[in-house]
């Protein structure tokens, strides 16, 4: 299946899972915290608000190619049908766009790009 045939929400589904796993692995390796503390720490990366801030930074710093921006916008503009109660619509759509882009990088095997962006993210959130 071609990547362009995969829906934006499916890219976001995969991106959310992979990004969450990366965050969890990073936190476990970095800290000897208890699971509830790890969960709290992970929200600095995986909440809709955090992901919206991350994508905003990547866009402001012009760290994304035109193709990557297009993938982000596809995800951002996808109609999901539901928005969590703890965030606003715009933030939720931005985070969905971020997850779609992450899923795109993952499914296209762009490990080096994932590492580059992950290094930027760790800097933004603060190691």
C-alpha positions, 0 to 999 in steps of 0.5 A, spaced: 500 500 500 502 506 498 503 511 503 498 516 500 493 511 500 493 511 508 488 515 511 491 521 515 487 518 521 490 511 520 497 515 520 495 519 526 493 512 529 500 509 528 504 515 529 500 516 536 502 509 538 510 510 536 511 516 539 508 514 545 512 508 545 518 512 544 517 517 550 515 511 555 522 508 553 526 514 553 523 516 560 524 509 563 531 509 561 532 516 563 529 515 570 527 510 575 521 513 577 514 509 579 509 508 573 505 513 576 510 518 576 512 516 569 505 517 566 505 524 569 512 525 566 509 523 559 504 528 558 509 533 557 510 529 550 504 526 549 498 530 551 494 534 545 497 540 548 504 538 548 504 535 541 500 542 538 506 546 542 511 541 539 508 542 531 508 549 532 515 550 534 517 545 528 513 550 523 516 556 526 523 554 526 522 552 519 524 545 520 519 541 516 519 540 508 514 542 504 512 535 503 512 534 511 508 540 512 503 537 507 502 531 511 501 535 517 496 539 514 492 532 512 492 530 519 490 536 522 484 537 517 482 530 518 475 529 520 475 525 526 468 526 529 470 526 536 474 531 540 476 530 548 473 534 553 480 536 556 482 540 550 479 545 545 478 543 537 484 547 534 489 544 539 486 537 538 487 537 530 494 540 531 496 534 535 492 529 530 497 533 525 503 532 529 501 524 530 500 523 522 506 526 521 510 522 526 506 516 523 508 518 516 515 518 518 515 511 521 511 508 516 516 510 510 522 508 514 525 515 516 529 513 522 534 518 521 528 523 521 525 521 527 531 521 531 533 528 528 526 531 530 526 527 537 532 530 539 529 537 537 523 535 542 527 533 547 531 540 547 524 543 547 521 539 553 527 540 557 532 534 558 
